[in-house]
């Protein structure tokens, strides 16, 4: 899955993707940037 990395300031592929549910019940995906290793977060399926 692709998400926006704040540190690289561009869209990157996520590694170690994990489906999570936010406090308000919306689905989200949490992962790690494949280039710099920063945590990434994408709201939605």
C-alpha angles and dihedrals in degrees: 000000000000125000141162117270112209094201096049091036092220142082113280138172116265124231126201092022116197127185112229137174119228123224091263091054098254118136121245141169125231124196149136128269111253092218109039103014096237119147114260130198129195123186116219136031 
